[in-house]
Amino acid sequence: MQEHAQEFLLRDGSLLLGTALIFVLVFRRLGLGATLGFLLTGAVLGPYVLGLIGGAESKMGVAELGITLLLFIVGLELAPTRLWRMRHEIFGLGFLQVALCGLAVTGIIHFIAGFSLAASLALGLPLGLSSTAQVLPMLQSAGRLHTPFGERSFAILLFQDLSIIPLITIIAAMNRNPALPSGPPGWMLGLETVAAIAGLILAGRFVIRPLFRLIGNLGEREMFVFAALFTVIASAALMQALGLSTALGAFIAGVMLADSPYRHELEADVEPFRSILLGLFFMSVGMMLDLSAIAERPLFVISMALALIAVKSGVIFTLGLLFRMEWRSALALGLLLSQGGEFGFVLFAQASNAMLIGSEAASLFGAIVTLSMVTTPFLMMATSRIRERPVSKQERDGPQDDGANALIVGYGRFGQTVAQMLIAAEIEVTLIDTDIEMIDVAEGFGAKVYFGDGTRIDLLRQAGAAEAELIVFCIDGDQLTEAFIHAVHTAFPNAQIHARVFDRRALLRLKDAPLTSMSREVLESAVVLARRALRGLDVGLETIAKAEETYRARDKERLSAQYASGDLKSARDRILTQPSRERRET
């Protein structure tokens, strides 16, 4: 029996991982994200298509740990002070979103679909929640989680986790099943929640932090993984025992460790487990997608999914405007949170046990939730041009000849430093860039940056390059070529030409270009940091100066050899990889 179970475990695991690998790679390649690939994997392998894998409910129970781990990682990135700063968005915007979206969807189900008021509330209020498991990874992959937009999205999702408690209370209050034991009243659940959160805060400060300090002193790397998983699972188990959101417990535990010195190590330890379990969660959701229910009433499922998306998008868009969001950001927020959420499956099951809805309705609306989740990546892609701020050259001034001595092409982090150094030396500069957002930000700080492509000779001439004494290219990447620099030198022979380059490969590519100088963008800052690090080790200034001199001499020798041969691997022996024998012996 045990061997048979192990055989099924290995077979199911290989099928799920192999199929997910294919689908996720394809959907990533198409720019649709991993979530859709995982959902499709579960749907294809599940009981309603190929029927190769079953037991979605049991897999879902394990996979929900992925959501728990996700909230723990998010909590690690939100120190208590930052969370306090977000309180208005959490309890203002979050409350209004849950209440208005839930009631609006309830009205549609009651008045249009014809369900009873109790059934409509049991279905509509959970549909007001969005998918934390889908939205947060999308924000993370886009690098927007810690932006103002990402913080508002997260604030809503966090309040949705808190709202599980009153939603459970509402369903319990409408219970029609005499065999179902009545749960504690809502006020008691609220007190239990406050007590549980306070207990987690105290445990984090007086138990968990000393535990990690002890492990850190022992130097046991593997124990960090054990302790991290223990922290997450124990906090989740406490919340589950109280009938509350396990993800909320993990989030509180993460927040309590957010300003600890072990935050980054904890995040690195938990991340692999989070990724695997979250993928399994979405595969389980795909397996639970009842395609027969959709086939029986396709128009109802599709129309309700569209109505859910439209209503939630409209309500959240309106709330975003009321909270003074720019309309494009408000639209993006509405579309991003327009789907149903994973907690809908849990609340639908409770409503079914309470005899508020039938099992068929639970299957139908579970399919509606899944279908709405599938649409989110497509909606974000389809509306990207609408949501992005249009780049209009007519709204920004093109370059003009101001009689400046220097032209600086590129006003990013590198160009800003160069510009301010020249201005400090009383040199007049003309600034050129193509980044509209950066131009607007610079204008807010008093800097005049002209819009234009500084790699065009005609535009440089328009900016006054013919009279300038200095042209400095501070642009990113490989935009500069030897041919282009020759063209600039031919067109403006009286100007010195300096360029920022990314690395020594770029130096070799431009070695024959008529440049006055080239500067590797991180070389000097790396040397300064190394000097400070050595000083922190109480190394003498004379030794530090000698170390810098040795490095620079060897680096110069390498560059000379590479220039001569054109081979990046030349003079590899000049790279410092180990202290000298004399140093080791002393």
C-alpha positions as CSV (number, residue, x, y, z in Angstrom):
1,M,0.0,0.0,0.0
2,Q,2.8,2.4,0.9
3,E,4.7,1.5,-2.3
4,H,1.6,2.1,-4.3
5,A,1.1,5.6,-2.7
6,Q,4.7,6.4,-3.3
7,E,4.4,5.4,-6.9
8,F,1.4,7.7,-7.4
9,L,3.3,10.5,-5.6
10,L,6.3,10.2,-7.9
11,R,4.1,9.9,-11.0
12,D,1.9,12.9,-10.1
13,G,4.9,15.0,-9.1
14,S,6.7,14.3,-12.4
15,L,3.6,14.9,-14.5
16,L,2.8,18.2,-12.7
17,L,6.4,19.5,-12.7
18,G,7.1,18.5,-16.3
19,T,3.8,19.9,-17.7
20,A,4.1,23.1,-15.7
21,L,7.7,23.6,-16.9
22,I,6.5,23.5,-20.5
23,F,3.4,25.7,-20.0
24,V,5.2,28.3,-17.8
25,L,8.1,28.6,-20.2
26,V,5.6,29.2,-23.1
27,F,3.5,31.7,-21.3
28,R,6.6,33.5,-19.9
29,R,7.8,33.7,-23.5
30,L,4.5,35.2,-24.6
31,G,4.7,37.7,-21.7
32,L,1.6,36.3,-19.9
33,G,3.3,35.3,-16.7
34,A,3.6,32.0,-14.8
35,T,0.2,32.0,-13.1
36,L,-1.7,31.2,-16.4
37,G,0.8,28.4,-17.1
38,F,0.2,26.8,-13.7
39,L,-3.6,27.1,-14.0
40,L,-3.6,25.5,-17.5
41,T,-1.4,22.7,-16.2
42,G,-3.9,21.8,-13.5
43,A,-6.9,22.1,-15.9
44,V,-5.2,19.8,-18.5
45,L,-4.0,17.1,-16.1
46,G,-7.1,17.3,-13.8
47,P,-10.2,15.2,-13.8
48,Y,-12.1,17.3,-16.3
49,V,-9.7,17.0,-19.3
50,L,-7.1,14.2,-19.3
51,G,-7.9,12.8,-15.8
52,L,-4.3,11.9,-15.1
53,I,-4.2,13.5,-11.6
54,G,-6.8,13.8,-8.9
55,G,-7.0,14.8,-5.3
56,A,-7.0,18.6,-6.0
57,E,-8.5,19.3,-2.5
58,S,-5.7,17.5,-0.7
59,K,-3.1,19.2,-2.8
60,M,-4.7,22.5,-2.2
61,G,-4.4,22.1,1.5
62,V,-0.6,21.7,1.2
63,A,-0.3,24.3,-1.5
64,E,-2.0,27.0,0.5
65,L,1.2,27.2,2.4
66,G,2.5,29.0,-0.7
67,I,0.2,31.9,0.0
68,T,1.3,31.8,3.7
69,L,5.0,32.0,2.7
70,L,4.2,34.7,0.2
71,L,2.7,36.9,2.9
72,F,5.6,36.1,5.3
73,I,8.1,37.4,2.7
74,V,5.9,40.5,2.0
75,G,5.8,41.1,5.8
76,L,9.6,40.9,5.9
77,E,9.7,43.8,3.5
78,L,7.3,46.0,5.5
79,A,8.7,47.4,8.8
80,P,6.1,48.3,11.4
81,T,6.8,52.1,10.8
82,R,6.0,51.7,7.1
83,L,2.9,49.7,7.8
84,W,1.7,52.4,10.2
85,R,2.2,54.9,7.5
86,M,-0.1,52.8,5.2
87,R,-2.9,52.7,7.8
88,H,-5.2,55.1,5.9
89,E,-4.9,53.0,2.7
90,I,-5.4,49.8,4.6
91,F,-8.5,50.7,6.6
92,G,-9.8,53.4,4.3
93,L,-9.3,52.3,0.7
94,G,-9.2,48.6,1.7
95,F,-12.5,48.8,3.6
96,L,-14.3,50.7,0.9
97,Q,-13.1,48.3,-1.8
98,V,-14.3,45.2,0.1
99,A,-17.6,46.6,1.1
100,L,-18.6,48.3,-2.2
101,C,-17.3,45.6,-4.5
102,G,-19.0,42.9,-2.4
103,L,-22.3,44.7,-2.2
104,A,-22.2,45.6,-5.9
105,V,-21.6,41.9,-6.9
106,T,-24.3,40.8,-4.4
107,G,-26.8,43.1,-6.1
108,I,-26.0,41.6,-9.6
109,I,-26.4,38.0,-8.3
110,H,-29.6,38.8,-6.5
111,F,-31.4,41.1,-9.0
112,I,-30.1,39.7,-12.3
113,A,-29.1,36.1,-11.6
114,G,-32.2,35.6,-9.4
115,F,-30.6,34.1,-6.3
116,S,-32.1,34.6,-2.8
117,L,-30.7,37.5,-0.8
118,A,-28.9,35.1,1.7
119,A,-27.4,33.2,-1.2
120,S,-26.4,36.4,-3.0
121,L,-24.6,37.7,0.1
122,A,-22.8,34.3,0.6
123,L,-21.6,34.4,-3.0
124,G,-21.2,38.2,-3.7
125,L,-19.3,39.2,-0.6
126,P,-16.5,36.6,-1.2
127,L,-16.3,37.7,-4.8
128,G,-15.4,41.2,-3.6
129,L,-12.0,39.7,-2.6
130,S,-9.1,39.5,-5.0
131,S,-6.3,37.0,-5.5
132,T,-3.4,37.8,-3.2
133,A,-1.6,34.8,-4.7
134,Q,-1.9,36.2,-8.2
135,V,-1.5,39.9,-7.7
136,L,1.5,40.0,-5.4
137,P,3.8,37.9,-7.7
138,M,2.7,40.1,-10.6
139,L,3.7,43.2,-8.7
140,Q,7.0,41.7,-7.6
141,S,7.9,40.5,-11.1
142,A,7.1,44.0,-12.5
143,G,9.2,45.6,-9.7
144,R,6.2,47.7,-8.5
145,L,5.5,46.2,-5.1
146,H,7.3,49.0,-3.2
147,T,6.0,51.9,-5.4
148,P,3.1,54.0,-4.3
149,F,0.9,52.0,-6.7
150,G,2.1,48.7,-5.3
151,E,1.6,49.9,-1.7
152,R,-2.0,50.8,-2.4
153,S,-2.6,47.4,-4.1
154,F,-1.1,45.6,-1.1
155,A,-3.1,47.7,1.4
156,I,-6.3,46.5,-0.3
157,L,-5.1,42.9,-0.3
158,L,-4.1,43.1,3.4
159,F,-7.5,44.4,4.4
160,Q,-9.1,41.6,2.4
161,D,-7.2,39.1,4.5
162,L,-8.6,40.9,7.6
163,S,-12.1,40.8,6.2
164,I,-12.2,37.0,6.2
165,I,-13.2,37.2,9.9
166,P,-16.4,39.3,9.4
167,L,-17.3,37.3,6.2
168,I,-17.1,34.0,8.1
169,T,-19.3,35.6,10.8
170,I,-21.9,36.7,8.2
171,I,-22.1,33.3,6.7
172,A,-22.4,31.7,10.2
173,A,-25.2,34.1,11.1
174,M,-27.2,33.1,8.1
175,N,-26.7,29.3,8.7
176,R,-29.7,27.1,7.7
177,N,-28.1,23.8,8.6
178,P,-29.3,22.6,12.0
179,A,-26.6,19.9,12.0
180,L,-23.9,22.4,11.7
181,P,-22.6,23.6,15.1
182,S,-22.8,27.3,15.6
183,G,-19.5,29.0,15.8
184,P,-18.5,31.8,18.2
185,P,-20.2,35.2,17.8
186,G,-18.4,37.8,15.7
187,W,-17.3,39.9,18.6
188,M,-15.6,37.0,20.1
189,L,-13.8,36.2,16.8
190,G,-12.7,39.8,16.7
191,L,-11.3,39.6,20.3
192,E,-9.5,36.4,19.4
193,T,-8.0,38.0,16.4
194,V,-6.7,40.9,18.4
195,A,-5.3,38.6,21.0
196,A,-3.7,36.4,18.4
197,I,-2.0,39.3,16.7
198,A,-0.8,40.7,20.0
199,G,0.5,37.2,20.9
200,L,2.4,37.0,17.6
201,I,3.9,40.4,18.2
202,L,5.1,39.4,21.7
203,A,6.4,36.1,20.5
204,G,8.3,37.8,17.6
205,R,10.0,40.2,20.0
206,F,10.8,37.9,22.9
207,V,11.0,34.4,21.4
208,I,11.7,34.5,17.7
209,R,14.3,37.3,17.6
210,P,16.4,35.7,20.4
211,L,16.1,32.4,18.6
212,F,17.5,33.8,15.4
213,R,20.2,35.6,17.4
214,L,21.3,32.3,19.0
215,I,21.3,30.5,15.6
216,G,23.4,33.3,14.1
217,N,25.9,33.1,16.9
218,L,26.2,29.3,16.4
219,G,26.8,29.8,12.7
220,E,24.4,26.9,11.7
221,R,23.3,27.9,8.2
222,E,20.8,25.0,7.9
223,M,19.1,25.9,11.1
224,F,18.0,29.2,9.6
225,V,15.9,27.3,7.1
226,F,14.3,25.2,9.9
227,A,13.7,28.3,12.1
228,A,12.2,30.3,9.2
229,L,9.8,27.5,8.3
230,F,8.9,27.0,12.0
231,T,8.1,30.7,12.4
232,V,5.8,30.7,9.3
233,I,4.1,27.4,10.0
234,A,3.6,28.0,13.8
235,S,2.1,31.5,13.2
236,A,-0.2,30.1,10.5
237,A,-1.2,27.1,12.7
238,L,-2.1,29.5,15.6
239,M,-4.4,31.5,13.2
240,Q,-5.9,28.3,11.8
241,A,-6.7,27.0,15.2
242,L,-8.7,30.1,15.8
243,G,-10.5,29.8,12.4
244,L,-8.7,32.9,11.1
245,S,-6.5,33.6,8.0
246,T,-3.3,31.6,8.1
247,A,-1.7,34.1,5.7
248,L,-2.4,37.0,8.1
249,G,-0.6,35.2,10.9
250,A,2.5,34.6,8.6
251,F,2.3,38.3,7.6
252,I,2.4,39.5,11.2
253,A,5.4,37.2,11.9
254,G,7.2,38.7,8.9
255,V,6.5,42.3,10.0
256,M,7.9,41.5,13.4
257,L,11.2,40.4,11.8
258,A,11.3,43.1,9.1
259,D,13.8,45.3,10.9
260,S,15.9,42.5,12.2
261,P,19.5,41.9,10.8
262,Y,18.3,38.4,9.6
263,R,15.6,39.7,7.2
264,H,17.5,39.1,3.9
265,E,18.7,35.7,4.9
266,L,15.2,34.6,6.0
267,E,13.8,35.9,2.7
268,A,16.4,33.8,0.7
269,D,15.6,30.7,2.8
270,V,11.8,30.9,2.4
271,E,11.7,32.0,-1.3
272,P,12.3,28.6,-2.9
273,F,9.5,26.9,-0.9
274,R,7.2,29.8,-1.6
275,S,7.7,29.6,-5.4
276,I,7.1,25.8,-5.5
277,L,4.1,25.8,-3.2
278,L,2.5,28.8,-4.9
279,G,2.8,27.0,-8.3
280,L,1.2,23.9,-6.8
281,F,-1.6,26.1,-5.5
282,F,-2.5,27.4,-8.9
283,M,-2.2,24.0,-10.4
284,S,-4.7,22.8,-7.7
285,V,-7.0,25.7,-8.7
286,G,-6.8,24.6,-12.3
287,M,-7.6,21.0,-11.4
288,M,-10.7,22.2,-9.5
289,L,-12.0,24.1,-12.5
290,D,-15.3,22.2,-13.2
291,L,-15.4,22.3,-17.0
292,S,-18.6,20.2,-17.0
293,A,-20.3,23.0,-15.0
294,I,-19.1,25.5,-17.6
295,A,-20.2,23.3,-20.5
296,E,-23.7,23.0,-19.0
297,R,-24.1,26.8,-18.5
298,P,-21.4,28.5,-20.5
299,L,-23.2,31.8,-21.1
300,F,-23.9,32.1,-17.4
301,V,-20.3,31.5,-16.3
302,I,-18.8,33.7,-18.9
303,S,-21.3,36.6,-18.4
304,M,-20.9,36.4,-14.6
305,A,-17.1,36.4,-14.9
306,L,-17.3,39.4,-17.2
307,A,-19.8,41.2,-14.9
308,L,-17.5,40.5,-11.9
309,I,-14.5,42.0,-13.7
310,A,-16.4,45.0,-15.0
311,V,-18.0,45.8,-11.6
312,K,-14.8,45.4,-9.6
313,S,-12.8,47.3,-12.1
314,G,-15.3,50.2,-12.2
315,V,-15.7,50.4,-8.4
316,I,-11.9,50.3,-7.7
317,F,-11.2,52.8,-10.5
318,T,-13.7,55.2,-9.0
319,L,-12.2,54.7,-5.5
320,G,-8.7,55.3,-6.9
321,L,-9.9,58.6,-8.3
322,L,-11.5,59.6,-5.0
323,F,-8.1,58.8,-3.3
324,R,-6.4,61.2,-5.7
325,M,-4.8,58.6,-7.9
326,E,-3.9,59.6,-11.5
327,W,-6.6,58.1,-13.7
328,R,-4.2,55.7,-15.5
329,S,-3.0,54.3,-12.1
330,A,-6.6,54.0,-10.9
331,L,-7.5,52.1,-14.0
332,A,-4.4,49.8,-13.6
333,L,-5.5,49.2,-9.9
334,G,-9.0,48.3,-10.9
335,L,-7.9,45.8,-13.6
336,L,-5.2,44.3,-11.4
337,L,-7.7,43.5,-8.6
338,S,-10.7,42.7,-10.9
339,Q,-10.5,38.9,-10.4
340,G,-12.1,36.7,-7.7
341,G,-9.7,35.4,-5.0
342,E,-8.6,32.1,-3.6
343,F,-10.5,32.7,-0.4
344,G,-13.7,32.5,-2.5
345,F,-13.3,28.7,-2.7
346,V,-13.1,28.5,1.2
347,L,-16.1,30.7,1.7
348,F,-18.2,29.0,-1.0
349,A,-17.6,25.7,0.8
350,Q,-18.7,27.2,4.1
351,A,-21.8,28.6,2.5
352,S,-22.6,25.2,1.0
353,N,-22.2,23.5,4.4
354,A,-24.5,26.2,5.9
355,M,-27.1,25.3,3.2
356,L,-27.1,28.9,1.9
357,I,-26.1,27.7,-1.6
358,G,-26.2,24.3,-3.4
359,S,-23.1,22.3,-4.4
360,E,-23.8,23.2,-8.1
361,A,-23.7,26.9,-7.3
362,A,-20.5,26.5,-5.5
363,S,-19.0,24.7,-8.5
364,L,-20.3,27.4,-10.9
365,F,-19.0,30.3,-8.9
366,G,-15.7,28.5,-8.3
367,A,-15.4,28.3,-12.1
368,I,-16.2,32.0,-12.3
369,V,-13.4,32.8,-9.9
370,T,-10.9,30.7,-11.9
371,L,-12.0,32.2,-15.2
372,S,-11.7,35.7,-13.8
373,M,-8.1,34.9,-12.6
374,V,-7.2,33.7,-16.1
375,T,-8.3,37.0,-17.6
376,T,-6.0,39.2,-15.5
377,P,-2.7,38.8,-17.4
378,F,-4.6,39.4,-20.7
379,L,-6.3,42.5,-19.4
380,M,-3.0,44.0,-18.2
381,M,-1.4,43.3,-21.5
382,A,-4.4,44.6,-23.6
383,T,-4.6,47.8,-21.7
384,S,-0.9,48.6,-21.3
385,R,-0.9,51.3,-24.0
386,I,-4.0,53.0,-22.4
387,R,-2.5,52.8,-18.9
388,E,0.9,54.1,-19.8
389,R,1.5,57.8,-19.9
390,P,1.7,58.8,-23.6
391,V,5.1,60.0,-24.8
392,S,4.4,63.2,-26.7
393,K,7.3,65.1,-28.1
394,Q,5.1,68.1,-28.7
395,E,4.6,68.4,-24.9
396,R,8.3,68.6,-24.2
397,D,10.8,71.2,-25.5
398,G,13.3,70.0,-28.0
399,P,17.0,71.0,-27.6
400,Q,18.1,74.5,-28.5
401,D,21.4,76.4,-28.6
402,D,21.7,78.1,-25.3
403,G,25.3,79.0,-25.8
404,A,26.4,76.5,-23.2
405,N,30.0,75.3,-23.1
406,A,29.1,71.7,-22.5
407,L,26.4,69.2,-23.8
408,I,25.5,66.3,-21.6
409,V,23.5,63.5,-23.3
410,G,21.8,61.4,-20.7
411,Y,20.5,62.8,-17.3
412,G,20.2,59.6,-15.3
413,R,22.1,58.9,-12.1
414,F,25.5,59.1,-13.9
415,G,24.7,62.2,-15.9
416,Q,23.3,64.1,-12.9
417,T,26.6,63.8,-11.1
418,V,28.6,64.9,-14.1
419,A,26.3,67.8,-14.7
420,Q,26.4,69.1,-11.1
421,M,30.2,68.8,-11.0
422,L,30.5,71.0,-14.2
423,I,27.9,73.5,-12.9
424,A,29.8,73.7,-9.6
425,A,32.8,74.7,-11.7
426,E,30.7,77.5,-13.2
427,I,30.4,75.7,-16.6
428,E,27.1,76.2,-18.4
429,V,25.5,72.9,-19.6
430,T,22.8,71.8,-21.9
431,L,21.0,68.6,-20.8
432,I,19.4,66.2,-23.2
433,D,17.4,63.0,-22.5
434,T,14.6,60.8,-24.0
435,D,13.0,59.7,-20.7
436,I,9.8,61.8,-20.3
437,E,9.2,60.8,-16.7
438,M,12.8,61.7,-15.7
439,I,12.5,65.0,-17.5
440,D,9.4,65.9,-15.5
441,V,11.0,64.8,-12.2
442,A,14.1,66.9,-13.0
443,E,12.0,69.9,-13.8
444,G,10.5,69.6,-10.3
445,F,14.0,70.0,-8.9
446,G,14.7,73.0,-11.1
447,A,16.8,71.4,-13.8
448,K,16.0,72.1,-17.5
449,V,16.3,68.9,-19.5
450,Y,15.5,68.9,-23.2
451,F,13.8,66.1,-24.9
452,G,15.7,64.4,-27.8
453,D,17.8,61.6,-29.0
454,G,21.4,62.6,-28.3
455,T,22.7,60.0,-30.7
456,R,21.5,62.0,-33.7
457,I,24.0,64.4,-35.2
458,D,21.3,66.9,-36.4
459,L,19.9,67.1,-32.9
460,L,23.3,67.7,-31.4
461,R,23.9,70.5,-33.9
462,Q,20.5,71.9,-32.9
463,A,21.6,71.9,-29.3
464,G,24.7,73.9,-30.0
465,A,27.3,71.3,-30.4
466,A,29.1,73.2,-33.1
467,E,30.1,75.9,-30.6
468,A,30.4,73.7,-27.5
469,E,33.8,72.8,-26.1
470,L,32.7,69.6,-24.5
471,I,30.2,66.8,-25.3
472,V,29.7,64.2,-22.6
473,F,27.7,61.0,-23.4
474,C,26.3,59.6,-20.1
475,I,23.7,57.2,-21.7
476,D,23.2,53.5,-20.8
477,G,24.1,50.3,-22.6
478,D,25.7,49.9,-25.9
479,Q,24.2,52.9,-27.7
480,L,27.7,54.3,-28.5
481,T,29.6,52.8,-31.5
482,E,33.0,53.7,-32.9
483,A,31.4,54.8,-36.1
484,F,29.0,57.2,-34.3
485,I,31.9,58.8,-32.2
486,H,33.9,59.3,-35.5
487,A,30.8,61.0,-36.9
488,V,30.5,63.3,-33.9
489,H,34.2,64.1,-34.0
490,T,34.0,64.9,-37.7
491,A,30.9,67.1,-37.3
492,F,32.2,68.9,-34.2
493,P,36.0,68.8,-34.3
494,N,36.5,71.5,-31.7
495,A,34.7,69.7,-29.0
496,Q,36.2,67.2,-26.6
497,I,34.2,64.0,-26.4
498,H,33.9,62.1,-23.2
499,A,31.9,58.9,-22.7
500,R,30.5,56.7,-20.0
501,V,31.0,53.0,-20.7
502,F,29.5,50.0,-19.0
503,D,32.5,47.7,-18.7
504,R,35.9,46.8,-20.3
505,R,34.1,45.2,-23.2
506,A,32.8,48.6,-24.1
507,L,36.3,50.0,-23.7
508,L,37.6,47.5,-26.2
509,R,34.8,48.2,-28.6
510,L,35.5,52.0,-28.6
511,K,39.3,51.8,-28.3
512,D,39.9,53.3,-31.7
513,A,37.2,56.0,-31.4
514,P,38.3,59.6,-31.1
515,L,37.3,60.0,-27.5
516,T,39.1,62.3,-25.1
517,S,38.3,59.9,-22.2
518,M,36.1,57.0,-21.2
519,S,35.0,56.2,-17.7
520,R,33.7,52.8,-16.6
521,E,30.5,53.6,-14.7
522,V,31.2,51.8,-11.4
523,L,35.0,51.7,-11.3
524,E,35.7,54.8,-9.1
525,S,32.8,54.1,-6.8
526,A,34.0,50.5,-6.3
527,V,37.5,51.7,-5.5
528,V,36.1,54.2,-2.9
529,L,34.0,51.5,-1.3
530,A,37.1,49.1,-1.2
531,R,39.1,51.9,0.5
532,R,36.4,52.4,3.1
533,A,36.1,48.7,3.7
534,L,39.9,48.4,4.3
535,R,39.8,51.4,6.6
536,G,37.0,49.7,8.6
537,L,39.5,46.8,9.1
538,D,42.0,49.3,10.6
539,V,44.3,48.9,7.6
540,G,46.8,51.8,7.5
541,L,46.4,54.6,4.9
542,E,49.8,53.8,3.4
543,T,48.8,50.2,2.8
544,I,45.4,51.2,1.4
545,A,47.1,53.6,-1.0
546,K,49.6,50.9,-2.1
547,A,46.7,48.5,-2.6
548,E,44.9,51.0,-4.8
549,E,48.1,51.7,-6.7
550,T,48.7,48.0,-7.3
551,Y,45.1,47.4,-8.5
552,R,45.1,50.3,-10.9
553,A,48.6,49.4,-12.3
554,R,47.5,45.8,-12.9
555,D,44.2,46.9,-14.4
556,K,46.0,49.3,-16.8
557,E,48.3,46.5,-17.8
558,R,45.4,44.3,-18.6
559,L,43.7,47.0,-20.7
560,S,46.9,47.6,-22.6
561,A,47.2,43.9,-23.4
562,Q,43.6,43.7,-24.3
563,Y,43.8,46.8,-26.6
564,A,46.8,45.2,-28.4
565,S,45.3,41.8,-28.9
566,G,41.6,42.6,-29.0
567,D,41.1,39.6,-26.7
568,L,39.2,40.0,-23.4
569,K,41.2,37.1,-21.9
570,S,44.6,38.7,-22.4
571,A,46.8,39.2,-19.3
572,R,44.6,37.1,-17.1
573,D,47.5,36.7,-14.8
574,R,47.2,40.4,-13.8
575,I,43.9,39.7,-12.1
576,L,44.3,39.6,-8.3
577,T,42.6,36.4,-7.0
578,Q,44.6,35.6,-3.9
579,P,46.9,37.4,-1.4
580,S,50.6,37.1,-2.1
581,R,52.5,34.3,-0.5
582,E,54.4,36.7,1.7
583,R,51.1,38.2,3.0
584,R,49.7,34.7,3.8
585,E,52.9,33.7,5.6
586,T,52.8,36.8,7.8
